[in-house]
Amino acid sequence: MELIKVHGSGNDFFILDQEKLGRKISETELKRLAIKVCDRKHGFHGGADGILCVLPETRDDVLGRMRVINADGSEASMCGNGLRTVARYLSEKNGKKSFKVATMYADLEVEQANELAPGVKTFSVEISPVSFSADDLKMHVGKEELHEDKLEMLSGELKFSAVAVPNPHLISFVDHETLVSEDLGRIASYLNDGKNALFPDGVNVSFVEILSENEIFVRTYERGVGYTNACGTAMSASSLIYVLEKTDGKGFEKTLSVKNPGGMVKTIVHRKEDGNYFMSLIGNGTFVAKCTVSLDEALLGDFSAATWEETGEQASYEKFVKKICE
Ligand SMILES: N[C@H](CCC[C@H](N)C(=O)O)C(=O)O
């Protein structure tokens, strides 16, 4: 079985192309494969944040379908960083630069973009649909929507906004001291414990620090994973809340720089004629290594015969990160 180790802003995955597997992988196998391969201690080559399963699609401008399996085996409706790597994979597989990728709730526009830095292949992807409703968020906080509201059961000071893009995000704008504190882990691990009444299905939780007028820093604890270097849908959702709550709506169509522990991406928040929002998420789609693994052995957590062939791209990405941190 071929796997490609990829990352978007340091949020790393293995891409599995169902067509290259030669047979349909079962739901049980896919869940187990994610848990075994992604394990940071005993997984394949340091593990990953999840698996991106690419499936064939037969509609004209849709070149494939992406399914997102978190490291804990749970399936998510969307993955922004992952979509950029799948967009690159399908672009190179089909020789196209602009097309759509099918996801759980929508066919999303993707296109190749100018490189963020030399050797850093870059793609722009659509993040949508967007919803603030408690139903879509599977949120039970006694309110239909959350917009910079307090949730006393979580914190006496912090204010929270909640938005589904379409996976669920809870976002709080904080100062730097809070951004780097353990508050994020405390709140997020409680909300993803599988037992709490507020988000029984879990939620991605992000703290956001405003760095300057068009620059924010987003730190995320992801549902089904834990802390990640970056979360594309969280950075897009945070950009939307930033534009709505912190710019008096003047931030639409402006390019925002979104820094994160894994690097930086750019976002643009759009408002459609019908009043609905969508975001453009622009960032790297780095291929780190081409791999071969026996599916049966991987399901047993045995990677002794697996192969790992580095592409050499990671060096360019690390040079890019070093430059933006100067
Ligand atoms: N953990 C997320 C899925 C992955 C999203 C993230 N990696 C991204 O780039 O958007 C969830 O369960 O909703």
The ligand as an ORCA input file, in Angstrom:
! r2SCAN-3c Opt
* xyz 0 1
  N      -9.671     17.420     14.282
  C     -10.652     17.986     13.346
  C     -10.397     17.451     11.927
  C      -9.064     17.919     11.378
  C      -9.074     19.405     11.162
  C      -7.718     20.063     11.042
  N      -6.574     19.243     11.023
  C      -7.703     21.074      9.907
  O      -6.644     21.311      9.304
  O      -8.773     21.689      9.656
  C     -12.063     17.601     13.767
  O     -12.239     16.540     14.369
  O     -12.984     18.384     13.464
*
